[in-house]
Amino acid sequence: MTKSIEIEYVLKAEDDDDIQAYVKPWVGLTEDERYKLWLTTPSETENRFAFAEAIEQALKEKNT
């Protein structure tokens, strides 16, 4: 005579080694996007900082 035993087990994400963190691939700016940013930034040397900030903002938008 055999007796069955029930075992309850809760699978947690950290227990499953098949789960991998998804890493979104980096998306850069196209040549056209870079050119448009360049044209919309004032040409004075002090304002090239604004160009760098515009690039940073565009990349954040594309990669989030």
C-alpha positions in Angstrom: 0.0 0.0 0.0 1.4 3.4 -1.0 0.5 6.7 0.3 0.7 9.9 -1.7 2.2 13.0 -0.2 1.4 16.5 -1.5 4.2 19.1 -1.4 3.4 22.8 -2.0 6.2 24.8 -3.5 6.1 28.5 -4.5 8.5 29.2 -7.4 10.2 32.5 -7.0 11.8 34.5 -9.8 15.2 34.2 -8.2 14.8 30.4 -8.1 14.4 30.2 -11.9 17.8 30.4 -13.6 16.0 30.6 -17.1 14.8 34.2 -16.4 17.3 36.7 -17.7 17.2 40.4 -17.4 16.1 42.1 -20.6 18.5 44.7 -21.7 17.2 47.1 -24.3 19.7 47.6 -27.1 21.2 51.1 -27.4 19.6 53.3 -30.0 21.8 56.1 -31.3 20.9 59.2 -33.4 20.7 59.0 -37.1 22.8 61.3 -39.3 19.7 63.3 -40.1 18.8 63.7 -36.4 22.3 64.9 -35.6 22.2 67.4 -38.4 18.8 68.8 -37.3 20.1 69.2 -33.8 23.2 71.0 -35.1 21.1 73.4 -37.3 18.8 74.2 -34.4 21.6 75.1 -32.0 23.0 78.7 -32.1 26.5 78.8 -33.6 28.2 80.8 -30.8 30.8 78.7 -29.0 29.1 79.2 -25.6 25.9 77.8 -27.0 27.5 74.5 -28.2 26.8 73.4 -24.6 23.1 73.6 -25.6 23.9 71.3 -28.6 25.3 68.7 -26.2 22.3 69.0 -24.0 20.0 68.6 -27.0 21.8 65.4 -28.0 21.6 64.0 -24.5 17.9 64.7 -24.4 17.2 63.1 -27.8 19.2 60.0 -26.8 17.3 59.8 -23.5 13.9 59.9 -25.4 15.0 57.2 -27.8 16.4 54.9 -25.2 13.7 55.0 -22.5 
